[in-house]
């Protein structure tokens, strides 16, 4: 991981020992999960904390929907599944 300084950027990201973007890179998180970290980190330290938490939830919900869609698509593409099996599996993810 590249060294970055914690002396740059807004104060609400510089409160800890590392900046959120360093954590996101270190953990190899994707765009959506990186934004969850970003918004949770700054909640209560920039403007409206509820707004930041709602943004985090929005990105997390989007990631869950995407991963759920991928699982269903993978199942549908598998050979040998009966229509009833696909329907049962899809019901598990119908939230």
N, C-alpha and C positions, 0 to 999 in steps of 0.2 A: 504494500500500500504506500502511496506517495505521502510524504510528510506534508502537512498543511499547518498553517498557523491558526491559532485560536484567537488571534488579535484582530482579525478582519471579519467583516460581516456584522449584521445587527446584534445588539446586546442579547436579545432573547434567544439567539442561537449560541451565544458564547458563555452561557452560564456554567456549563459543566467542563469536564476535562477535555472532552472532544466535541467537535461540532457534529450535528446530525448527519451531514453529508459524508463525514468520515466513517461514522457507524454504518450508514447505508452501504457504502462501498465495501467496507470490511466484511459485512454480512452477505454481500452480493445480492441485495434485495432489488426487485424490479421497480419500475416507475411507480406503480400503485402502492406497493408496500413502503417504498421510500417516502411517499407523500404522507402515508399514515404516521410514520415516525416524525416527519417534519411538523405536521399539525398538532400532534400530541405533545411534542416537545415545546412548542411555542404557546400552547393553550394557557391562558392566564397571564401571559407575559407580553402579548401584543393585542391590542384592541379587545375584541369580544371573545372570551374563552369558549362560550357555547358555540359560536360560529366556527371556531377552529376545530372543536370536537365533532361538530356535524360534518365538516369537510373530511375529517379523518374517517368517520363512519361511511361517508359516501365512497371514498376510495377503497375501503375495506369491503364494502358490499359489492362494488364493481369487481374486485379481485375474486370474491367468492362466486359471483355469478359466472365469471369467465372460467374459473376452474371447474365449476359444476357443469357448464356447457361442454368443456373439453372431455370430461368423464363420460357424459352421455353420448357424445359423438364417438368416442373410442368404443363404447359398448355397442352402439348401433353398427359400427364397422366390423365388429368381430363376427366371424363366421359361425354358423351353427346355433345361433340363438333363436328361440321361438319368439313370436310376436308378444305372447303373454309375459315372457321373461323381460323383454325390453320395457313393456308397460309397467311392470312391477318395479323395475330399477328406476324408471323415470319418476314414479310416485315418491320415492325416497328423497328426490332432489327438488320436488315441487313444494317450495317453501313460500 
